[in-house]
Amino acid sequence: MCEGTNVERNQIERTEEEVYTKALETAKEARALVIADFGPRNVERLLIFRQVAEETNRCLVIMAKDAYLLKAMRYVSPEVPQIESDRVIRIYEDVKGQLDRWEREIRHEYQAKLVTAEEIRNSQDSYILCFSFFDINELPDIMPQKGSIYIYSSSEAHNEEQAMDFRRLHNWLKHFGIRAVGLPVQQDDGEWVIPPNERGLHASGHASGPELLDLIRNIAPKTLIPIHTEITREDKDPMYFARNLEGTGIEVRLPEYGKEMRFYS
């Protein structure tokens, strides 16, 4: 079974090393606050911005949920930093009327690592904030200064709800005078596209068509079942595999809704 999210993309997908290089280049342009927006649970991307923070003499401020994730990941991977001894990582102490138990425990365990909105506001060129769209309501307490940059390091809009979030985000950033880099902009045809000179801040994790074909030919299965594809989408067309694997002896079978698939050795 092979995914085909980007089968019709012929270019090789960007690597996390390329994302790091572009993120570092962008962060160095900031004269005040840097905000990094990337997918939740994307530990690899979080560690990239930790490295960017270290290279730019800033502290990386994560949310309590990120600290919880890093603590758990530390048990299985020594590459994940130990929060209490890491000289770069801080944890944002947002103001809440009531905290869940897990968050109280995180704040208690890493009390020396907590940083407030006031501290960030008074020394904005010392921090990179790991904020998502849903954390933007913290900005009125921080009051980003001129020269602040918002680095968008995640995927483009896939549905109308995400498109609405992008519109709101653009309005927030415009209100505070924050320059967005890597954030998709709506075109006249309604599509959301990252400006060409701002690309390179996100690696999708999905291989391109040629990369997938190379993988499949090396594995040489008897049967291939495309998943994460759509017949109605040109960029996700599962027939891409059938066209390009013809003559290899690999049978391409497309799943059909409600129909059983049987395989024999």
Beta strands, then each sheet from edge to edge (+ up, - down):
strand 1: 2-3
strand 2: 34-38
strand 3: 59-62
strand 4: 89-92
strand 5: 114-115
strand 6: 127-130
strand 7: 149-153
strand 8: 179-181
strand 9: 185-186
strand 10: 192-193
strand 11: 223-224
strand 12: 226-227
strand 13: 251-252
sheet 1: 1+ 12+
sheet 2: 5+ 4+ 3+ 6+ 2+ 7+ 8+
sheet 3: 9+ 10-
sheet 4: 11+ 13+
end
